[in-house]
Amino acid sequence: MSKRGGWIWPVISASVPVVGSFAGAQLIAWGIRDTTGIQAWLFAGGIACVATAVGVTVAGKIVEYRRGTSIDRARRNQLVKLRDELMPFASTTADMARQPHDVRQAYLKTTAQTAATALRSVVADHVARPRAVIYLLNADSEPVSMDSIAHSGRGERPRPFVQGTTRGDAALSFIEKKAVGFYPDLQRKRPAGYDGTMSGYNTYISVPVWTESGSYGMVTLDAPKAGSFDDGDVALVELVAEMMSIAFEIGQDDDVRVAE
């Protein structure tokens, strides 16, 4: 590549993820409000924009590797694996967007399971026995609860977070803050209001799933050994949460907790 053309890829790799994510969110939001019959096309376009943004991000890291700047072979392989693992997510979400609203719940659970499996699979390359869980907020239930709709990894399905309990109130308050929770060692530091059993894990990452409409749930990743996760794992959970926000927006927007 010539020096004159050397600016092209840096511009593309920096701008496309931002523009693609923004355009995807706008198209999906437009599709939710659409009454003209083009909703499926808008959803498909939004998903395509987000998929392009993710693809360019992965490609950018691979280019950096080949230039020998910031990523080693193991990380490159991890990114390629991430791309492969998340491809079914994109296709399932696209299929869901074309379905009538009353049958999307089944697609949503399949999409969530695909995302949880992908997250656990990628992290398992460097973390022993991780578990990924995706929770869905049931704002219309009485009391309000947040239930696991997908999990991958060790153990059984996690119990729900229920409003009116210490554990439930802390989790519901957490997703409203729309901030990342990362606790490398729960023996040393725990979140306010935490009364979890820590059965089988000593570290976790938690990221709310939300859009401008409100909160939908959260994605969590935990492991038995304290200190297992790094900033790269946090970014990965954030990516999955961002992708799940699209799936939740399409699949069951009726259960959103409206932001105040």
C-alpha positions as CSV (number, residue, x, y, z in Angstrom):
1,M,0.0,0.0,0.0
2,S,1.4,3.4,-0.9
3,K,1.9,6.1,1.6
4,R,-0.8,8.2,-0.1
5,G,-3.3,5.4,0.2
6,G,-2.1,4.4,3.7
7,W,-4.8,6.5,5.3
8,I,-7.7,4.6,3.7
9,W,-7.8,1.5,5.9
10,P,-7.4,3.4,9.2
11,V,-10.3,5.7,8.3
12,I,-12.5,2.7,7.3
13,S,-11.6,0.7,10.4
14,A,-12.3,3.6,12.7
15,S,-15.5,5.0,11.0
16,V,-17.4,2.0,9.8
17,P,-17.9,0.4,13.2
18,V,-19.3,3.7,14.6
19,V,-21.4,4.5,11.6
20,G,-22.6,0.9,11.1
21,S,-23.7,0.6,14.7
22,F,-25.5,3.9,14.6
23,A,-27.2,3.2,11.3
24,G,-28.2,-0.2,12.5
25,A,-29.8,1.1,15.6
26,Q,-31.6,3.8,13.7
27,L,-33.0,1.3,11.1
28,I,-34.2,-1.1,13.8
29,A,-35.8,1.7,15.8
30,W,-37.5,2.9,12.6
31,G,-38.7,-0.7,11.9
32,I,-40.3,-1.0,15.3
33,R,-42.3,2.2,14.7
34,D,-43.1,1.4,11.0
35,T,-46.7,1.0,9.9
36,T,-46.1,1.0,6.1
37,G,-45.3,-2.7,5.7
38,I,-41.5,-2.4,5.3
39,Q,-40.6,-3.4,8.8
40,A,-38.8,-6.7,7.8
41,W,-36.7,-4.8,5.3
42,L,-35.7,-2.2,7.9
43,F,-34.8,-4.9,10.5
44,A,-32.8,-6.8,7.9
45,G,-30.9,-3.6,6.9
46,G,-30.2,-2.7,10.6
47,I,-28.8,-6.2,11.3
48,A,-26.7,-6.0,8.1
49,C,-25.2,-2.6,9.3
50,V,-24.3,-4.0,12.7
51,A,-22.9,-7.2,11.2
52,T,-20.7,-5.0,8.9
53,A,-19.5,-3.0,11.9
54,V,-18.6,-6.2,13.8
55,G,-16.9,-7.6,10.7
56,V,-14.8,-4.5,10.1
57,T,-13.8,-4.5,13.7
58,V,-12.6,-8.1,13.5
59,A,-10.9,-7.4,10.2
60,G,-9.1,-4.3,11.7
61,K,-7.6,-6.4,14.4
62,I,-6.4,-9.0,11.9
63,V,-4.8,-6.2,9.8
64,E,-3.1,-5.0,13.0
65,Y,-1.8,-8.4,13.6
66,R,-0.4,-8.8,10.1
67,R,1.4,-5.5,10.5
68,G,2.8,-6.7,13.8
69,T,1.5,-3.7,15.8
70,S,-0.8,-4.8,18.6
71,I,-2.2,-8.3,18.4
72,D,-0.5,-11.7,18.6
73,R,-1.5,-15.0,16.9
74,A,-3.6,-16.3,19.8
75,R,-5.7,-13.1,19.9
76,R,-6.1,-13.2,16.1
77,N,-7.3,-16.8,16.3
78,Q,-9.7,-15.8,19.1
79,L,-11.2,-13.0,16.9
80,V,-11.6,-15.3,14.0
81,K,-13.3,-17.8,16.3
82,L,-15.6,-15.1,17.6
83,R,-16.6,-14.2,14.1
84,D,-17.4,-17.8,13.3
85,E,-19.3,-18.3,16.6
86,L,-21.5,-15.2,16.1
87,M,-22.4,-15.8,12.5
88,P,-25.4,-18.0,13.5
89,F,-26.5,-15.1,15.8
90,A,-26.8,-12.8,12.8
91,S,-28.8,-15.2,10.7
92,T,-31.2,-16.2,13.5
93,T,-31.8,-12.5,14.3
94,A,-32.5,-11.8,10.7
95,D,-34.9,-14.7,10.5
96,M,-36.7,-13.4,13.7
97,A,-37.1,-10.0,12.1
98,R,-39.1,-11.5,9.3
99,Q,-41.6,-13.4,11.6
100,P,-44.9,-12.1,13.0
101,H,-44.4,-10.5,16.4
102,D,-46.4,-13.3,18.2
103,V,-43.9,-16.0,17.2
104,R,-40.7,-14.2,17.8
105,Q,-40.3,-15.3,21.4
106,A,-39.1,-18.8,20.3
107,Y,-36.6,-17.1,18.0
108,L,-35.4,-14.8,20.7
109,K,-34.5,-17.7,23.0
110,T,-32.6,-19.4,20.2
111,T,-30.8,-16.2,19.5
112,A,-29.9,-15.8,23.1
113,Q,-28.7,-19.3,23.4
114,T,-26.5,-18.8,20.3
115,A,-25.0,-15.7,21.9
116,A,-24.4,-17.3,25.3
117,T,-22.7,-20.4,23.6
118,A,-20.5,-18.1,21.5
119,L,-19.4,-16.1,24.5
120,R,-18.6,-19.1,26.6
121,S,-16.8,-20.9,23.7
122,V,-14.5,-18.0,22.9
123,V,-13.6,-17.3,26.6
124,A,-13.1,-21.0,27.3
125,D,-9.9,-20.8,25.2
126,H,-8.1,-19.0,28.1
127,V,-10.4,-19.3,31.1
128,A,-11.3,-22.6,32.9
129,R,-15.0,-23.5,33.1
130,P,-16.6,-20.1,32.3
131,R,-20.4,-19.7,32.3
132,A,-22.3,-17.2,30.2
133,V,-25.9,-16.3,31.1
134,I,-28.4,-14.0,29.3
135,Y,-31.2,-12.6,31.4
136,L,-34.5,-11.2,30.2
137,L,-36.4,-8.5,32.2
138,N,-40.1,-9.4,32.8
139,A,-41.4,-5.9,33.5
140,D,-45.0,-7.0,33.4
141,S,-44.7,-9.8,35.9
142,E,-45.8,-9.3,39.5
143,P,-43.4,-8.9,41.1
144,V,-41.0,-7.8,38.4
145,S,-38.3,-10.4,37.7
146,M,-35.3,-11.0,35.5
147,D,-35.0,-14.6,34.3
148,S,-32.3,-16.6,32.6
149,I,-33.4,-17.4,29.0
150,A,-30.1,-18.8,27.9
151,H,-26.9,-20.1,29.6
152,S,-23.8,-22.0,28.5
153,G,-21.2,-23.6,30.6
154,R,-21.1,-25.3,34.0
155,G,-24.0,-25.8,36.3
156,E,-27.7,-25.6,36.1
157,R,-29.9,-22.7,35.0
158,P,-29.4,-19.8,37.4
159,R,-32.3,-18.7,39.5
160,P,-34.2,-15.5,38.7
161,F,-33.8,-12.1,40.2
162,V,-37.0,-11.1,41.9
163,Q,-38.1,-7.6,42.9
164,G,-38.6,-7.3,46.7
165,T,-35.5,-9.4,47.5
166,T,-32.1,-8.0,48.3
167,R,-30.6,-9.9,45.4
168,G,-33.3,-9.0,43.0
169,D,-33.5,-5.3,43.9
170,A,-29.7,-5.0,43.5
171,A,-29.8,-6.6,40.0
172,L,-32.8,-4.5,38.9
173,S,-31.0,-1.3,40.1
174,F,-27.9,-2.4,38.3
175,I,-29.4,-2.6,34.9
176,E,-31.0,0.8,35.3
177,K,-27.6,2.4,35.8
178,K,-26.5,1.1,32.3
179,A,-22.9,0.6,33.5
180,V,-20.6,-2.4,33.4
181,G,-19.9,-4.4,36.5
182,F,-16.6,-6.2,36.7
183,Y,-15.5,-7.9,39.9
184,P,-12.1,-9.7,39.5
185,D,-12.3,-11.3,43.0
186,L,-15.5,-11.5,44.9
187,Q,-13.7,-12.5,48.1
188,R,-12.1,-9.0,48.1
189,K,-14.8,-6.8,46.7
190,R,-18.5,-7.3,46.0
191,P,-21.2,-5.0,44.5
192,A,-23.5,-3.2,46.9
193,G,-26.5,-5.3,47.9
194,Y,-24.9,-8.5,46.7
195,D,-26.1,-11.6,48.5
196,G,-25.2,-14.2,45.9
197,T,-24.1,-17.6,47.0
198,M,-21.0,-17.5,44.9
199,S,-21.7,-21.2,44.3
200,G,-19.0,-22.3,41.8
201,Y,-17.7,-18.8,40.9
202,N,-15.4,-16.2,42.4
203,T,-15.3,-13.6,39.6
204,Y,-17.9,-12.2,37.2
205,I,-18.6,-9.6,34.6
206,S,-22.1,-8.2,34.1
207,V,-23.4,-5.8,31.4
208,P,-26.9,-4.5,31.1
209,V,-28.8,-4.9,27.8
210,W,-30.5,-1.7,26.9
211,T,-31.5,0.8,24.2
212,E,-32.8,4.3,24.3
213,S,-36.3,2.8,24.9
214,G,-35.2,1.3,28.2
215,S,-33.7,-1.8,29.8
216,Y,-34.2,-5.4,28.6
217,G,-32.0,-7.5,30.8
218,M,-28.3,-8.3,31.1
219,V,-25.4,-10.6,30.0
220,T,-23.2,-12.1,32.7
221,L,-19.9,-14.1,32.5
222,D,-18.5,-15.8,35.6
223,A,-15.7,-18.3,36.4
224,P,-14.6,-20.3,39.5
225,K,-11.1,-18.8,39.7
226,A,-10.6,-15.2,40.8
227,G,-8.6,-13.1,38.4
228,S,-9.6,-15.2,35.4
229,F,-10.9,-12.3,33.3
230,D,-9.2,-9.2,31.7
231,D,-10.3,-6.1,29.9
232,G,-10.6,-8.0,26.7
233,D,-13.2,-10.3,28.3
234,V,-15.1,-7.2,29.5
235,A,-15.2,-5.8,26.0
236,L,-16.4,-9.2,24.7
237,V,-19.3,-9.2,27.1
238,E,-20.1,-5.6,26.1
239,L,-20.2,-6.7,22.5
240,V,-22.6,-9.5,23.2
241,A,-24.8,-7.3,25.2
242,E,-24.9,-4.7,22.4
243,M,-25.9,-7.4,19.9
244,M,-28.6,-8.8,22.3
245,S,-30.1,-5.3,22.6
246,I,-30.9,-5.6,18.9
247,A,-32.4,-9.1,19.3
248,F,-34.5,-7.9,22.3
249,E,-35.6,-4.8,20.5
250,I,-36.9,-6.9,17.6
251,G,-38.1,-9.9,19.6
252,Q,-40.1,-8.7,22.5
253,D,-40.2,-4.9,22.9
254,D,-43.4,-5.2,25.0
255,D,-41.4,-6.1,28.1
256,V,-39.1,-3.2,28.1
257,R,-38.7,-1.1,31.3
258,V,-39.1,2.4,30.0
259,A,-36.3,4.7,30.9
260,E,-37.3,7.7,33.1
